[in-house]
Amino acid sequence: MVMFLKGIGLLLLFFILGLWLVSPSLTQGNNRERNFLTRHYDSKPKGRDDKYCERIMRQRQLTQPCKDFNTFIHGDYPSIKAVCGDRAGKPYEEGRFRKSNSPFQVTNCEHRGGSTRPPCKYRATPGFRYIVIACEHGLPVHLEKTTIAK
């Protein structure tokens, strides 16, 4: 009976140790996903003009200093996440990234120049483009670039 309890205790110890080792990598992936969403995702933009870019870049804290260029992807998050799988994306650049099979509605916000300190002025360019993203654990974590939808 004592050997049995020692065996269960040892298994429990390995289980807890395993959770402790795995959880930081999962948390890091979720933090990278949240960072991606903050920087590049806006499901329902209000307008897609210069004022939109100036407002959202300020709200997302991308203006300390003024970021030169940023792209916001619009639509539903499950469609973006699906690019990480074979149903909606394909390997790109030797498998380092995934390219969407379908274009997404996007807004590019480009700093108009001048001071890199706020208030930042941006020029908006709306359009439809394929997205090229990096994924970790099936989650989008980095927007590498977008390509023109043909």
SULLIN-V515720 format. One record per backbone hydrogen bond with DSSP energy under -0.5 kcal/mol. NH is the residue of the N-H (numbers start at 0). CO is the residue of the C=O. E is the energy in kcal/mol with one decimal. If there is no record, write none. Layout:
# SULLIN-V515720
((NH | CO | E) (NH | CO | E))
This chain:
# SULLIN-V515720
((4 | 0 | -2.2) (5 | 1 | -2.4) (6 | 2 | -2.4) (7 | 3 | -2.2) (8 | 4 | -2.6) (9 | 5 | -2.4) (10 | 6 | -2.3) (11 | 7 | -2.8) (12 | 8 | -2.3) (13 | 9 | -2.4) (14 | 10 | -2.4) (15 | 11 | -2.5) (16 | 12 | -2.5) (17 | 13 | -2.5) (18 | 14 | -2.2) (19 | 15 | -2.3) (20 | 16 | -2.1) (21 | 17 | -2.3) (22 | 18 | -2.5) (23 | 19 | -0.7) (24 | 21 | -0.7) (25 | 21 | -1.6) (26 | 22 | -2.6) (27 | 23 | -2.6) (28 | 24 | -2.1) (29 | 25 | -2.2) (30 | 26 | -2.5) (31 | 27 | -2.5) (32 | 28 | -2.4) (33 | 29 | -2.7) (34 | 30 | -2.4) (35 | 31 | -2.3) (36 | 32 | -2.6) (37 | 33 | -2.6) (38 | 34 | -2.4) (39 | 35 | -2.5) (40 | 36 | -1.8) (41 | 72 | -2.5) (46 | 44 | -0.9) (52 | 48 | -2.0) (53 | 49 | -2.5) (54 | 50 | -2.4) (55 | 51 | -3.0) (56 | 52 | -2.4) (57 | 53 | -1.4) (58 | 54 | -2.7) (59 | 55 | -2.5) (60 | 57 | -1.4) (61 | 56 | -3.0) (63 | 64 | -0.9) (64 | 115 | -0.6) (65 | 115 | -3.2) (66 | 61 | -1.7) (69 | 108 | -2.0) (71 | 106 | -2.6) (72 | 39 | -3.6) (73 | 104 | -3.0) (74 | 42 | -1.2) (78 | 75 | -0.8) (79 | 75 | -1.1) (80 | 76 | -2.9) (81 | 77 | -1.9) (82 | 78 | -0.5) (82 | 79 | -1.4) (83 | 80 | -1.8) (84 | 81 | -1.9) (87 | 81 | -1.0) (88 | 84 | -1.1) (89 | 98 | -2.0) (91 | 96 | -2.3) (95 | 92 | -1.8) (96 | 91 | -2.1) (97 | 132 | -2.9) (98 | 89 | -2.8) (99 | 130 | -2.4) (100 | 87 | -2.6) (103 | 128 | -3.2) (105 | 126 | -3.1) (106 | 71 | -2.2) (107 | 124 | -2.3) (108 | 69 | -3.4) (109 | 107 | -0.6) (109 | 122 | -2.5) (110 | 67 | -3.1) (111 | 120 | -2.6) (122 | 109 | -2.7) (124 | 107 | -2.2) (126 | 105 | -2.1) (128 | 103 | -2.6) (129 | 146 | -2.5) (131 | 144 | -2.6) (132 | 97 | -2.7) (132 | 130 | -0.5) (133 | 141 | -2.5) (135 | 138 | -2.4) (138 | 135 | -1.7) (140 | 133 | -2.8) (141 | 133 | -1.2) (143 | 131 | -2.4) (143 | 141 | -0.7) (144 | 131 | -1.4) (146 | 129 | -2.3) (148 | 127 | -1.2) (149 | 147 | -0.6))
